[in-house]
Structure formats: structure tokens, C-alpha cells
Amino acid sequence: MGSAERGAGMTAEDTMRRVGHGQTPGSPGWTLRRVLRRPSAAVGLLVLLAVIACALAAPWVAPQHPTRGRIDRRLQPPGIAEAHRINLLGTDPLGRDVLSRIIFGARVSLIVGISAVFGAGVLGTVLGLVSGYAGRITDTVVMRVADVQLAFPFVLLALAIVAILGPGVGNLIIVFVVTGWVVFARIVRGQVLQIREREFVQASRGLGASDARVVVRHVLPNVTGPLIVVASFELAKVIIWEASLSFLGLGVPPTIPSWGAMLSDGRQYVDTAWWVATFPGVALMVVVLSINAVGDALRDALDPRLQHL
């Protein structure tokens, strides 16, 4: 959408004032302000920043070691156990501190989620750009591969890959990259098919610009907005699937704290030690809801039809 269309509904004074304060429609500062205007997104962003900070500083924030426990302190309810030993969220069947394991489990969820979304995003974006811009045989091949992959249920494909590679953080990332690039490729391809016929792309071609320059300088910046929105929702989905695979014992190794594995450990103690499974489940729910709230606000902020509001 051109600048005249994006600026519809704004006077010249409004435009100059926004430019002077770094609030040009579509700029990072302007987008952030629109996101923070929504209370749910502002709260979600604060929650995500707090979770990221705790994950990065886990060795210093966690009150105890996440994998060391005391059998004599197993299944202790939430509260202060002793003057020198704090179990605010209780202990699990092996006497390990639930709060410490939740904090370290956030590391796994964020590492797997961010790495997988980044890898799938890069792969899908490259294939989508090539497919949409080149067209013809290349487009047909890439889209048919995507259709074949979509024909397989995600769970079966993920289980097959994990069964071959074995459990592990790196293998989980590979699983989500292999299964997640299709979403990005299809979104980018659809955008490129529209953008490649626009006047500024045709003018750049007419001036002798190479295809690579046209794609990098003119096409890619115009698909960044939809990619950011898709990535935010994919991040929430990957975190849920990581917990699901870990719950089934096909995610990270048992020696690494994971929210899904904690849910699996506590499922047989729901009626006697509810805190073992409840608190990891709450942490997973809060993080996913926060990501979805921010992603929903980003979708509205990056929609060109709403940028004049």
C-alpha cells in the first residue's frame, strides 16, 4: 500500500508530528506503541520479558538445583519447608524443587521455540521467495513438496523423526524446522505473487536491477509484517508441541527439566499432590496466552488497513 493510502485520514500536521516523534506508520516505535495500547498485549509482553529474564538468570534465580532432590522431602506441599530450605511450590516425587524446575524448564521451551521458529522461518521464507518470484517449474515443485508434507499428520511425522534421531533438544529443533517451514513458505509465496506485479517492482526491473536485488530490496521488506505475525503464533504452537512430546517421553532427555516432563511426572499424583502437575501447567498456559496476546496485537498493528487509526 502506498504512502498516500497509508496516510489516509491524517492531516499533513499529524504526519509531520508523527515523523518528528519517530511514529511513522510501520516504524518499529510506532508499532510498539500500537501494541502497548492493548492492555492484554502489554501484560503479555511484561510476562514474556519476565520469563526470558528468569530463564537467562536461572542459575541465580532458582532457589535450588533443578535435578538434585531429597527422597525424605518428596511430595512436600507448597510452602517454606525449613529455615534454610525453601520450597515455595512444593517438591516432586523425587524431592526436587518444583519452582526451580519450572524456571529451568523455561529455558528449554524458549530455546526450542525460538530456534525452531527462526530456522523454519528462514527456510520457509527462502523457499517462498524463490517459489513465488521464479514461478513455473520451481513454484510447482516447492508447493507440491509442501502439499505432500501437509498430507502427513504432524504427530506421526514428528514421532517418526524423533524415533530415528532420538530424544534431545537439537533433535526437537530439527523436527519443528522440518515440519514448520511450510506455513512460512505458503504465506511468503502468496505475498510475493501480489508484490511482484506492483509498479515499484516493475520499475526496478526496468532500470536493470537483478532479480536478487529486487527480491532483497523490494520484495522481502514487504513480507516482513506477515512473517512476524505468523512467527509469533508459531512460537506458541512449538512450545505446546515441545511440552506434548516431552510429556510422551519423546522430547528432551529426563535429565533436563521440561514443563511437559513435569506434567507427565505429576499426572499420577493429581489427587494427592496436585502441585506437581498444576504449577508447570499454569506456567505453560500463561506463557502461551502471553505470546498469543502479543501476536494478536502485532497482527492488528501491522495490518496496513488499520495503520491510519
Contacts in CASP RR format, 6 or more apart in sequence:
PFRMAT RR
TARGET T0000
AUTHOR 0000-0000-0000
METHOD contacts of the structure
MODEL  1
MGSAERGAGMTAEDTMRRVGHGQTPGSPGWTLRRVLRRPSAAVGLLVLLA
VIACALAAPWVAPQHPTRGRIDRRLQPPGIAEAHRINLLGTDPLGRDVLS
RIIFGARVSLIVGISAVFGAGVLGTVLGLVSGYAGRITDTVVMRVADVQL
AFPFVLLALAIVAILGPGVGNLIIVFVVTGWVVFARIVRGQVLQIREREF
VQASRGLGASDARVVVRHVLPNVTGPLIVVASFELAKVIIWEASLSFLGL
GVPPTIPSWGAMLSDGRQYVDTAWWVATFPGVALMVVVLSINAVGDALRD
ALDPRLQHL
1 304 0 8 1.000
5 304 0 8 1.000
6 25 0 8 1.000
6 26 0 8 1.000
6 304 0 8 1.000
6 307 0 8 1.000
6 308 0 8 1.000
7 15 0 8 1.000
7 25 0 8 1.000
7 307 0 8 1.000
7 308 0 8 1.000
8 308 0 8 1.000
9 308 0 8 1.000
10 18 0 8 1.000
10 308 0 8 1.000
17 23 0 8 1.000
18 24 0 8 1.000
18 25 0 8 1.000
18 30 0 8 1.000
22 29 0 8 1.000
22 30 0 8 1.000
23 29 0 8 1.000
23 30 0 8 1.000
23 33 0 8 1.000
24 30 0 8 1.000
25 307 0 8 1.000
25 308 0 8 1.000
26 302 0 8 1.000
26 307 0 8 1.000
31 298 0 8 1.000
31 301 0 8 1.000
31 302 0 8 1.000
34 297 0 8 1.000
34 300 0 8 1.000
34 301 0 8 1.000
35 41 0 8 1.000
35 42 0 8 1.000
35 45 0 8 1.000
35 294 0 8 1.000
35 297 0 8 1.000
35 298 0 8 1.000
35 301 0 8 1.000
36 42 0 8 1.000
36 45 0 8 1.000
38 293 0 8 1.000
38 296 0 8 1.000
38 297 0 8 1.000
38 300 0 8 1.000
40 293 0 8 1.000
40 296 0 8 1.000
40 297 0 8 1.000
41 293 0 8 1.000
41 294 0 8 1.000
41 295 0 8 1.000
41 296 0 8 1.000
41 297 0 8 1.000
41 298 0 8 1.000
43 290 0 8 1.000
43 293 0 8 1.000
44 289 0 8 1.000
44 290 0 8 1.000
44 291 0 8 1.000
44 293 0 8 1.000
44 294 0 8 1.000
45 290 0 8 1.000
45 294 0 8 1.000
47 286 0 8 1.000
47 287 0 8 1.000
47 290 0 8 1.000
48 287 0 8 1.000
48 290 0 8 1.000
48 291 0 8 1.000
48 294 0 8 1.000
51 106 0 8 1.000
51 110 0 8 1.000
51 287 0 8 1.000
51 290 0 8 1.000
52 110 0 8 1.000
54 61 0 8 1.000
54 103 0 8 1.000
54 106 0 8 1.000
55 103 0 8 1.000
55 105 0 8 1.000
55 106 0 8 1.000
55 107 0 8 1.000
55 110 0 8 1.000
58 103 0 8 1.000
58 104 0 8 1.000
58 106 0 8 1.000
58 107 0 8 1.000
61 103 0 8 1.000
62 97 0 8 1.000
62 99 0 8 1.000
62 100 0 8 1.000
62 103 0 8 1.000
62 104 0 8 1.000
63 86 0 8 1.000
63 88 0 8 1.000
63 97 0 8 1.000
63 99 0 8 1.000
63 100 0 8 1.000
64 85 0 8 1.000
64 86 0 8 1.000
64 87 0 8 1.000
64 96 0 8 1.000
64 97 0 8 1.000
64 100 0 8 1.000
65 97 0 8 1.000
65 100 0 8 1.000
66 96 0 8 1.000
66 97 0 8 1.000
66 100 0 8 1.000
66 101 0 8 1.000
66 103 0 8 1.000
66 104 0 8 1.000
66 105 0 8 1.000
66 257 0 8 1.000
67 96 0 8 1.000
67 255 0 8 1.000
67 257 0 8 1.000
68 96 0 8 1.000
69 91 0 8 1.000
69 94 0 8 1.000
69 95 0 8 1.000
69 96 0 8 1.000
69 97 0 8 1.000
70 95 0 8 1.000
71 94 0 8 1.000
71 95 0 8 1.000
73 81 0 8 1.000
73 85 0 8 1.000
73 87 0 8 1.000
73 91 0 8 1.000
73 95 0 8 1.000
74 91 0 8 1.000
74 92 0 8 1.000
74 93 0 8 1.000
74 94 0 8 1.000
74 95 0 8 1.000
75 91 0 8 1.000
75 92 0 8 1.000
75 93 0 8 1.000
75 95 0 8 1.000
75 269 0 8 1.000
75 272 0 8 1.000
75 273 0 8 1.000
75 276 0 8 1.000
76 87 0 8 1.000
76 90 0 8 1.000
76 91 0 8 1.000
76 95 0 8 1.000
77 90 0 8 1.000
77 273 0 8 1.000
77 275 0 8 1.000
78 87 0 8 1.000
78 88 0 8 1.000
78 89 0 8 1.000
78 90 0 8 1.000
78 98 0 8 1.000
78 275 0 8 1.000
79 86 0 8 1.000
79 87 0 8 1.000
79 88 0 8 1.000
79 89 0 8 1.000
79 90 0 8 1.000
80 86 0 8 1.000
80 87 0 8 1.000
80 88 0 8 1.000
81 87 0 8 1.000
81 90 0 8 1.000
81 91 0 8 1.000
87 97 0 8 1.000
87 98 0 8 1.000
87 99 0 8 1.000
88 99 0 8 1.000
89 97 0 8 1.000
89 98 0 8 1.000
89 99 0 8 1.000
89 102 0 8 1.000
89 275 0 8 1.000
89 279 0 8 1.000
90 97 0 8 1.000
90 98 0 8 1.000
90 99 0 8 1.000
90 275 0 8 1.000
91 97 0 8 1.000
91 98 0 8 1.000
92 98 0 8 1.000
92 101 0 8 1.000
92 262 0 8 1.000
92 265 0 8 1.000
92 266 0 8 1.000
92 276 0 8 1.000
93 265 0 8 1.000
93 266 0 8 1.000
93 269 0 8 1.000
93 273 0 8 1.000
93 276 0 8 1.000
98 262 0 8 1.000
98 275 0 8 1.000
98 276 0 8 1.000
98 279 0 8 1.000
98 280 0 8 1.000
99 279 0 8 1.000
100 257 0 8 1.000
101 257 0 8 1.000
101 262 0 8 1.000
101 280 0 8 1.000
102 257 0 8 1.000
102 259 0 8 1.000
102 262 0 8 1.000
102 279 0 8 1.000
102 280 0 8 1.000
102 283 0 8 1.000
104 257 0 8 1.000
105 256 0 8 1.000
105 257 0 8 1.000
105 258 0 8 1.000
105 259 0 8 1.000
105 262 0 8 1.000
106 259 0 8 1.000
106 283 0 8 1.000
106 287 0 8 1.000
108 169 0 8 1.000
108 242 0 8 1.000
108 246 0 8 1.000
108 252 0 8 1.000
108 256 0 8 1.000
108 257 0 8 1.000
108 258 0 8 1.000
108 259 0 8 1.000
109 239 0 8 1.000
109 242 0 8 1.000
109 243 0 8 1.000
109 258 0 8 1.000
109 259 0 8 1.000
109 284 0 8 1.000
109 287 0 8 1.000
110 239 0 8 1.000
111 169 0 8 1.000
112 169 0 8 1.000
112 170 0 8 1.000
112 172 0 8 1.000
112 173 0 8 1.000
112 176 0 8 1.000
112 238 0 8 1.000
112 239 0 8 1.000
112 242 0 8 1.000
113 173 0 8 1.000
113 176 0 8 1.000
113 235 0 8 1.000
113 238 0 8 1.000
113 239 0 8 1.000
113 242 0 8 1.000
114 235 0 8 1.000
115 173 0 8 1.000
116 172 0 8 1.000
116 173 0 8 1.000
116 175 0 8 1.000
116 176 0 8 1.000
116 177 0 8 1.000
116 180 0 8 1.000
116 238 0 8 1.000
117 176 0 8 1.000
117 231 0 8 1.000
117 234 0 8 1.000
117 235 0 8 1.000
117 238 0 8 1.000
119 173 0 8 1.000
119 177 0 8 1.000
119 181 0 8 1.000
120 176 0 8 1.000
120 177 0 8 1.000
120 179 0 8 1.000
120 180 0 8 1.000
120 181 0 8 1.000
120 183 0 8 1.000
120 184 0 8 1.000
120 234 0 8 1.000
121 180 0 8 1.000
121 181 0 8 1.000
121 184 0 8 1.000
121 227 0 8 1.000
121 231 0 8 1.000
123 177 0 8 1.000
123 181 0 8 1.000
123 184 0 8 1.000
123 185 0 8 1.000
124 181 0 8 1.000
124 182 0 8 1.000
124 184 0 8 1.000
124 185 0 8 1.000
124 188 0 8 1.000
125 184 0 8 1.000
125 185 0 8 1.000
125 188 0 8 1.000
125 220 0 8 1.000
125 223 0 8 1.000
125 227 0 8 1.000
127 142 0 8 1.000
127 181 0 8 1.000
127 185 0 8 1.000
127 188 0 8 1.000
128 142 0 8 1.000
128 184 0 8 1.000
128 185 0 8 1.000
128 186 0 8 1.000
128 188 0 8 1.000
128 189 0 8 1.000
128 192 0 8 1.000
129 188 0 8 1.000
129 192 0 8 1.000
129 215 0 8 1.000
129 219 0 8 1.000
129 220 0 8 1.000
129 223 0 8 1.000
130 138 0 8 1.000
130 142 0 8 1.000
131 138 0 8 1.000
131 139 0 8 1.000
131 142 0 8 1.000
131 143 0 8 1.000
131 185 0 8 1.000
131 189 0 8 1.000
131 192 0 8 1.000
132 139 0 8 1.000
132 188 0 8 1.000
132 189 0 8 1.000
132 190 0 8 1.000
132 192 0 8 1.000
132 193 0 8 1.000
132 196 0 8 1.000
133 192 0 8 1.000
133 196 0 8 1.000
133 211 0 8 1.000
133 214 0 8 1.000
133 215 0 8 1.000
133 219 0 8 1.000
139 189 0 8 1.000
142 185 0 8 1.000
142 189 0 8 1.000
143 186 0 8 1.000
143 189 0 8 1.000
146 182 0 8 1.000
146 185 0 8 1.000
146 186 0 8 1.000
149 157 0 8 1.000
149 179 0 8 1.000
149 182 0 8 1.000
150 182 0 8 1.000
154 179 0 8 1.000
154 241 0 8 1.000
157 178 0 8 1.000
157 179 0 8 1.000
158 175 0 8 1.000
158 179 0 8 1.000
158 241 0 8 1.000
158 245 0 8 1.000
158 250 0 8 1.000
159 250 0 8 1.000
161 171 0 8 1.000
161 174 0 8 1.000
161 175 0 8 1.000
161 178 0 8 1.000
161 179 0 8 1.000
162 171 0 8 1.000
162 172 0 8 1.000
162 175 0 8 1.000
162 245 0 8 1.000
162 250 0 8 1.000
162 251 0 8 1.000
163 250 0 8 1.000
165 171 0 8 1.000
165 174 0 8 1.000
165 175 0 8 1.000
166 250 0 8 1.000
167 249 0 8 1.000
167 250 0 8 1.000
167 251 0 8 1.000
167 252 0 8 1.000
167 253 0 8 1.000
168 251 0 8 1.000
168 252 0 8 1.000
168 253 0 8 1.000
168 256 0 8 1.000
169 252 0 8 1.000
169 256 0 8 1.000
172 242 0 8 1.000
172 245 0 8 1.000
172 251 0 8 1.000
172 252 0 8 1.000
175 245 0 8 1.000
176 238 0 8 1.000
176 241 0 8 1.000
176 242 0 8 1.000
180 234 0 8 1.000
183 230 0 8 1.000
183 234 0 8 1.000
184 227 0 8 1.000
184 230 0 8 1.000
184 231 0 8 1.000
184 234 0 8 1.000
187 223 0 8 1.000
187 226 0 8 1.000
187 227 0 8 1.000
187 230 0 8 1.000
188 223 0 8 1.000
188 226 0 8 1.000
188 227 0 8 1.000
191 222 0 8 1.000
191 223 0 8 1.000
191 226 0 8 1.000
192 219 0 8 1.000
192 223 0 8 1.000
195 201 0 8 1.000
195 218 0 8 1.000
195 219 0 8 1.000
195 222 0 8 1.000
195 223 0 8 1.000
196 219 0 8 1.000
200 218 0 8 1.000
201 214 0 8 1.000
201 218 0 8 1.000
201 219 0 8 1.000
204 213 0 8 1.000
204 214 0 8 1.000
204 217 0 8 1.000
204 218 0 8 1.000
205 214 0 8 1.000
209 217 0 8 1.000
225 302 0 8 1.000
226 302 0 8 1.000
228 298 0 8 1.000
228 302 0 8 1.000
229 295 0 8 1.000
229 298 0 8 1.000
229 299 0 8 1.000
229 302 0 8 1.000
232 291 0 8 1.000
232 292 0 8 1.000
232 294 0 8 1.000
232 295 0 8 1.000
232 298 0 8 1.000
233 291 0 8 1.000
233 292 0 8 1.000
233 295 0 8 1.000
235 291 0 8 1.000
236 288 0 8 1.000
236 291 0 8 1.000
236 292 0 8 1.000
239 284 0 8 1.000
239 287 0 8 1.000
239 288 0 8 1.000
239 291 0 8 1.000
240 284 0 8 1.000
240 288 0 8 1.000
242 251 0 8 1.000
242 258 0 8 1.000
242 260 0 8 1.000
243 258 0 8 1.000
243 259 0 8 1.000
243 260 0 8 1.000
243 263 0 8 1.000
243 284 0 8 1.000
244 260 0 8 1.000
245 251 0 8 1.000
246 252 0 8 1.000
246 258 0 8 1.000
246 259 0 8 1.000
246 260 0 8 1.000
246 261 0 8 1.000
246 264 0 8 1.000
247 260 0 8 1.000
247 261 0 8 1.000
247 263 0 8 1.000
247 264 0 8 1.000
248 264 0 8 1.000
249 261 0 8 1.000
249 264 0 8 1.000
251 258 0 8 1.000
251 261 0 8 1.000
252 258 0 8 1.000
252 261 0 8 1.000
254 261 0 8 1.000
259 280 0 8 1.000
259 281 0 8 1.000
259 283 0 8 1.000
259 284 0 8 1.000
260 280 0 8 1.000
260 284 0 8 1.000
262 276 0 8 1.000
262 277 0 8 1.000
262 280 0 8 1.000
263 277 0 8 1.000
263 280 0 8 1.000
263 281 0 8 1.000
263 284 0 8 1.000
265 276 0 8 1.000
265 277 0 8 1.000
266 273 0 8 1.000
266 276 0 8 1.000
266 277 0 8 1.000
267 277 0 8 1.000
269 276 0 8 1.000
269 277 0 8 1.000
270 277 0 8 1.000
300 306 0 8 1.000
301 307 0 8 1.000
END
